[in-house]
Amino acid sequence: GYKGLSEVIDGLGGIYIDVDSEEIKHINNYQIGIAEVLKCDYTPVTETGVQLLNGLQATAYCRIRYVGNDFERTARQRRVLKAVADEAKKASPAQLEKIANSVFDKVYTSLDISEIVSLLGNISKYNIVDEGGFPNSDMLTTGSIGKKGSCVVPRSLESNVTWLHEFLFDEKDYEPSSAVKEYSAKIAADTNGYVK
């Protein structure tokens, strides 16, 4: 949520993000709304370019919906996550443990706090090697689907699952389950005529 992300970023001393002129207005508008929810003050972003954003500013940056499309919104979210990882690599183990402890109750995870702290001890070894999504950007389409509105749809869920297994597990010739094949056919039938 807003509070957990803001606290992580503030705990790291902020993150560097390149803000463009289209994004400033929206960052500040979202900050107002988030500040009301969190009952805190905010500092407007007034300049473009690479700059240090605090937790509230970066959280608002993640929420921008009106500059570009949804793919650009998720790209902004990835920029923030990458910037968090970059700053976390510079932090001391004690600082990372303090941040983890302060936000742990705001996170839903199957890991316990000791497992998270252990993983954070190796953060300098972690690298983000790809930003791809699911469905794969080369294997999706979009369309306005009735009352649901604009949707992202896999051209074939079956092909996307095969790609995912190759990407994640280096499994060549992976054969999707019968359930995946059934879902793939259902998606195709439900979206036929709507998608590009």
N, C-alpha and C positions, 0 to 999 in steps of 0.2 A: 504494500500500500504506500500511500504518499509519505507517511511518517517514517516508515522503515527505510525507504530509499533515500529520503532527505537526510536521515540520521547517518546512514552509511557514508554518504558523500560529505557531509559536514565532518564526520569523524576522520575522514581522509584529508581534510583541509580544503575540499572543493575539487573540481575537475576542470580541465581545459576543453572548451568546445568552441568551434568556429560558428558564430552566429551571423546569419545574413539579415539584410534589411527587411525582408518579408517576415522573418520570424520574431523580431523584437516585439511588435505589438501583441502578438499572440502569447509569447512568453509572459509578458506582463499581465495580460488578461487572465491567463490560467493561474498565475501566481496569486491574484486577488482571490479567486475561487478556492484554491488550495489553502491559502492563509486563513480564510474564513472557517474552513473545515478543521484545520489544525489549531485555530485560535492563536495565531502568531503574526508577527509583522513580516513584511517582505521588502526587498530592495529591488527597485526597478532596474532592468537592463537598459542602458541608454546608448550603447555603442555597438557597432558591428565588428566582426573580426574575431580572432582567437582570443579568448579571455577566460579567466577563472570564474566559474559559476559556483555558487553555493548550492546546498542541497535543495532548497525550495526552487531556485532558478532552474536547476538541471531537471528536476521533476516536472516542472512546467514545460520545459523544452520537450520532454518525452511525450507530452500530451498534445502537442500541436497537431491539429487535424486539417487546418484550412490553408496550408501551404503545400501544394502538390496533392498527391493521392495517399491512400492508406499504405502503399509500399514505401513512400517517402517517410511517413510517420514511423513505420517500423525501422527504417534505416536510421532515423534520429534516435530511436530507442537503443539500437545496436551501438551507435556512436557513444552514447552515455555508458553502456555496459563496458565497452572497450576502454573508455577513459577511466572508469572505476577500476578495472583490472590494472591499467597502467599505474595508477596512483597506489593501488594496493601493493604492487611489486616494490614500491619505494618505502612502504611502511614497515615499521619494526614488528616483530612477532607480538610484542606486548600491546601495541596499538591495534593490531588486527584482532587479537583476542578480546580487547576491550570493546571494539565495535561489534564483534560477533555476539558477545554477551548482552550488549545493550539492545540489539535488534532481534535477538532470537525469538522472543515471544511475539514478534510481529511477522514471523515467517512460518509458512506451512511446509514441513519437510519430514521425510521419514528418517532423517539423520538426527542423532542427538548432538548436543553442543560439543562434546569431546571429539566426535568424529569431524565436525566442521572445523574446529580449531586445529586438528591434526592435518586436514586438507590445506588449510590456510598456511601451514608451516612450509608447504612446498610451492606456494604460489609463484615464486620466481621461475619455476620450471614449466609453468603452464603457458601455452600460446594459443591464441585464437587463430586457427588456420583457415577458416572458411566462414562465410556469413550466409550461406545458403539457407533457404527455408524449405518448408514442406507445405504444399507440394513444391517440387523443384521448379525454379523460375522458367526453365525451358519446357516444362511439362504441365503447364497450367493454362487456364483461360479465365476470362471474366465474363460476367453477364448480369443483367438485371432480372432477377428471378422472382416474379410476382410480388407479393407483399414483403418478401424478405429483402428486396432491394438489390443493391450491388453486391455480388458474391464472387469469391475466388473459388474456382472449381478445378480439380485435377482433370486433365484430359483423360487419364486412366489411373485410377487409384492403384490398380494392379502394377502398372509400370512404375509408378512412384515408389511403391513399397519395394520392388525389385531394386530400383536405384538406391533407395535408402540403405538396404542391406549391403549393397556393394560399397557405398560410401562409408558407412559406419564400421562394418565388419570385414570388408574386403572379400565378401562372398560373391564369387562369380556364379552365374547360372542359378541364382536363388529362385526357388519356386514358391510363390505366395500361397497361403492357405486357401482352402475352399471358401472360408468366411470372407477373406479379403476379395476374392474373385466375385463373390455374391454382392458385397458392398459396392465394388467397382461397377458392376452391371446396374445396380440400383441407382447410383449417382448418375451414370450415363442416361438412364431412362428418365430420371426426374429432371435433368437439366437440358436434355435434348430440345432444341428449339429456342432456348434462352441464351446460350453461350455463344461466343464469337467463334 
